[in-house]
Amino acid sequence: MATPHINANFGDFANVVLMPGDPLRAKWMADTFLHDVKMVTSVRNIYGYTGLTKNGKKISIMASGMGQPSIGIYSYELFSKYGVDMIIRVGTCGGYQQNINLYDVIIASAASTDSNWVHQYGLNGHYSACADYDLLETAVNVARSKKVNLHVGNVLSSDIFYDADKDGWKKWQDIGVLCVEMEAFALYCNAAKLRKKALCILTVSDSFVVEGELTSEQRQAGLTRMMEIGIETAEKFAK
């Protein structure tokens, strides 16, 4: 039962899917953390895999691509057509706050946006896109058990990477937003609309206030702690 963007059959995906942005990162995660792995989709080179964790739990890993339109398409199809109950985004972000350093882990309890995503719902007000609490609580506990530098709070899901307003980010910083990424808001909205569960776990790969940034190789293969948090969280909900 293929959809326009996924060429898998119903049942090929586990009930929990981890979604990195990069297809090569999805492959690396599947090769590193799963065994008995099967590639279940490859449309547009957006790779998806299903396999077993070291503890024998069945989970899937699929790339989301970049941006809210991309993760919006894939998460909607997974939730509505493939019986997926939960999606955990694992990605990178740019830190906004002085106390947030490179390699720190951020778990998004909520996501703000500069996108017009919620226009489709015709709401008479402003919608706050939030993580599922069960996933959030589980991931926080897993992260704390690993003693990582952890921050939990509001993130910005931006549609703009190269912003013409060079100081626009400071307004988000001033209101306490932890970091900027490009996908969580749409994921959280799809989950809410379809009565599913979603969470976003991030590693700080660069910063607006702290010097330095991760290389592309480090982004792909050096984000092990965040991925382990995602895997262990997924295991607790895998059927």
C-alpha positions as CSV (number, residue, x, y, z in Angstrom):
1,M,0.0,0.0,0.0
2,A,2.3,2.7,-1.2
3,T,1.6,6.4,-0.6
4,P,2.8,9.2,-2.9
5,H,6.0,9.5,-0.9
6,I,6.5,6.1,0.8
7,N,6.8,2.8,-1.1
8,A,6.3,0.5,1.9
9,N,3.5,-2.0,2.6
10,F,1.2,-1.7,5.6
11,G,2.9,-3.5,8.5
12,D,6.4,-2.7,7.3
13,F,6.8,0.1,9.9
14,A,7.0,-0.5,13.7
15,N,4.6,1.5,15.9
16,V,7.4,3.8,16.9
17,V,9.5,5.6,14.3
18,L,12.7,7.7,14.9
19,M,13.2,10.5,12.4
20,P,16.5,12.1,11.7
21,G,16.6,14.6,9.0
22,D,19.4,13.2,6.8
23,P,18.8,10.0,4.9
24,L,22.5,9.0,5.4
25,R,22.0,9.6,9.2
26,A,19.0,7.3,9.1
27,K,21.1,4.6,7.4
28,W,23.9,5.1,9.9
29,M,21.5,4.8,12.8
30,A,19.9,1.6,11.4
31,D,23.3,0.0,10.8
32,T,24.6,1.0,14.2
33,F,21.7,0.5,16.5
34,L,19.5,-2.2,14.9
35,H,19.9,-5.8,13.7
36,D,17.8,-7.9,11.3
37,V,17.3,-4.6,9.4
38,K,15.1,-4.3,6.4
39,M,14.9,-1.2,4.2
40,V,11.1,-0.5,3.8
41,T,11.1,2.7,1.7
42,S,13.4,4.6,-0.5
43,V,11.3,7.1,-2.5
44,R,13.3,10.2,-3.4
45,N,16.2,8.6,-1.5
46,I,14.4,9.2,1.8
47,Y,15.4,6.0,3.4
48,G,13.3,4.1,6.0
49,Y,14.3,0.9,7.9
50,T,12.7,-1.5,10.4
51,G,14.7,-3.7,12.6
52,L,15.3,-4.9,16.2
53,T,17.2,-3.1,18.9
54,K,19.8,-4.9,21.0
55,N,17.0,-5.6,23.5
56,G,14.8,-7.2,20.8
57,K,12.4,-4.3,20.4
58,K,11.0,-3.6,16.9
59,I,11.4,0.0,15.9
60,S,11.7,1.9,12.6
61,I,14.1,4.7,11.5
62,M,13.2,6.9,8.6
63,A,14.6,10.2,7.4
64,S,12.3,13.3,7.4
65,G,14.2,15.6,5.0
66,M,14.6,19.2,5.8
67,G,11.9,21.6,6.9
68,Q,8.3,21.5,8.0
69,P,6.8,20.7,4.6
70,S,9.0,17.6,4.3
71,I,8.5,16.2,7.8
72,G,4.8,17.3,7.5
73,I,4.3,15.0,4.5
74,Y,6.2,12.0,5.9
75,S,4.8,12.1,9.4
76,Y,1.2,12.5,8.1
77,E,1.6,9.5,5.8
78,L,3.2,7.4,8.6
79,F,0.5,8.4,11.1
80,S,-2.5,8.1,8.8
81,K,-1.6,5.3,6.4
82,Y,0.9,3.0,8.1
83,G,-0.4,2.6,11.7
84,V,2.5,4.4,13.3
85,D,1.6,5.6,16.8
86,M,4.6,7.6,17.8
87,I,7.4,9.6,16.0
88,I,10.5,10.8,17.7
89,R,12.5,13.4,15.8
90,V,16.2,13.2,16.5
91,G,18.1,16.2,15.0
92,T,20.4,19.1,15.4
93,C,19.8,22.7,16.3
94,G,21.4,26.1,16.9
95,G,21.5,27.3,20.4
96,Y,20.0,30.6,21.5
97,Q,20.9,30.8,25.2
98,Q,24.2,31.5,26.8
99,N,24.0,28.4,29.1
100,I,23.5,26.0,26.2
101,N,26.8,24.6,24.8
102,L,27.7,22.5,21.7
103,Y,26.8,18.8,22.1
104,D,24.2,19.6,24.8
105,V,20.9,17.8,24.4
106,I,17.6,19.7,24.1
107,I,14.2,18.0,24.5
108,A,11.4,20.2,23.0
109,S,8.5,20.3,25.4
110,A,6.9,22.7,23.0
111,A,7.6,24.3,19.6
112,S,7.0,27.8,18.4
113,T,7.3,28.8,14.7
114,D,7.5,31.6,12.1
115,S,5.6,29.3,9.7
116,N,2.0,29.6,8.6
117,W,1.4,25.9,9.2
118,V,-1.6,26.3,11.5
119,H,-3.5,28.4,9.0
120,Q,-5.0,25.2,7.6
121,Y,-6.9,24.5,10.8
122,G,-8.8,27.8,10.7
123,L,-8.3,28.4,14.4
124,N,-9.6,31.6,16.0
125,G,-6.3,32.2,17.9
126,H,-2.7,31.0,18.3
127,Y,-2.0,27.3,18.7
128,S,0.7,26.0,21.0
129,A,2.3,22.8,19.6
130,C,3.4,20.5,22.4
131,A,5.2,17.2,22.8
132,D,3.4,14.1,24.1
133,Y,3.9,14.1,27.9
134,D,4.6,10.3,28.2
135,L,7.3,10.4,25.6
136,L,8.7,13.6,27.1
137,E,8.9,12.3,30.6
138,T,10.4,9.0,29.4
139,A,13.1,10.8,27.3
140,V,14.0,13.2,30.1
141,N,14.4,10.3,32.6
142,V,16.6,8.4,30.1
143,A,18.7,11.5,29.4
144,R,19.2,12.1,33.1
145,S,20.3,8.6,33.7
146,K,23.0,9.2,31.1
147,K,24.0,12.4,32.9
148,V,24.0,14.4,29.7
149,N,23.9,18.2,29.7
150,L,20.1,18.5,29.2
151,H,17.7,21.3,28.6
152,V,14.0,21.0,28.3
153,G,11.7,23.7,27.0
154,N,10.4,25.7,24.0
155,V,12.2,25.6,20.6
156,L,11.7,27.6,17.4
157,S,10.8,25.7,14.2
158,S,11.8,28.1,11.5
159,D,11.1,28.1,7.8
160,I,14.1,30.3,7.2
161,F,17.8,29.2,7.4
162,Y,19.4,32.2,5.9
163,D,17.4,35.0,7.4
164,A,17.6,38.5,5.9
165,D,16.8,39.8,9.4
166,K,20.2,39.1,11.0
167,D,19.0,40.0,14.5
168,G,15.5,38.5,14.4
169,W,16.6,35.5,16.5
170,K,17.3,37.8,19.4
171,K,13.6,38.3,19.9
172,W,13.1,34.6,20.3
173,Q,16.1,34.5,22.6
174,D,14.7,37.3,24.7
175,I,11.4,35.3,25.3
176,G,13.3,32.3,26.5
177,V,13.3,30.0,23.4
178,L,16.2,27.5,23.7
179,C,17.2,27.0,20.1
180,V,16.2,27.0,16.5
181,E,15.5,24.0,14.2
182,M,13.1,23.4,11.3
183,E,10.7,20.5,11.9
184,A,9.2,20.0,15.3
185,F,6.2,22.3,15.1
186,A,4.7,20.6,12.0
187,L,5.4,17.2,13.6
188,Y,3.7,18.2,16.8
189,C,0.7,19.6,14.9
190,N,0.3,16.4,12.8
191,A,0.4,14.3,15.9
192,A,-2.2,16.4,17.7
193,K,-4.5,16.5,14.7
194,L,-4.3,12.8,14.2
195,R,-4.4,11.9,17.9
196,K,-0.9,10.4,17.8
197,K,2.3,11.0,19.9
198,A,5.4,13.0,19.0
199,L,8.6,14.2,20.5
200,C,11.7,16.1,19.3
201,I,15.2,15.4,20.8
202,L,18.0,17.7,19.6
203,T,21.8,18.0,19.8
204,V,23.2,21.5,19.7
205,S,25.4,21.6,16.6
206,D,26.1,25.3,16.5
207,S,25.2,28.4,18.5
208,F,24.3,32.0,18.0
209,V,26.1,32.9,21.3
210,V,28.8,30.3,21.8
211,E,31.7,29.9,19.4
212,G,32.2,26.8,17.2
213,E,30.0,24.3,15.3
214,L,30.0,20.6,14.4
215,T,31.3,19.4,11.0
216,S,28.9,17.5,8.7
217,E,30.8,14.3,9.6
218,Q,30.2,14.9,13.3
219,R,26.5,15.7,12.7
220,Q,26.1,12.4,10.9
221,A,28.1,10.0,13.1
222,G,29.0,11.9,16.3
223,L,25.5,12.4,17.8
224,T,25.5,9.0,19.6
225,R,24.1,10.2,23.0
226,M,21.0,11.8,21.5
227,M,20.4,8.8,19.4
228,E,20.7,6.4,22.3
229,I,18.2,8.5,24.2
230,G,15.8,8.3,21.3
231,I,16.4,4.5,20.9
232,E,15.9,3.8,24.6
233,T,12.8,6.0,24.7
234,A,11.3,4.2,21.7
235,E,12.0,0.8,23.2
236,K,9.7,1.6,26.1
237,F,6.8,2.1,23.8
238,A,7.6,-0.5,21.1
239,K,5.0,-3.2,20.6
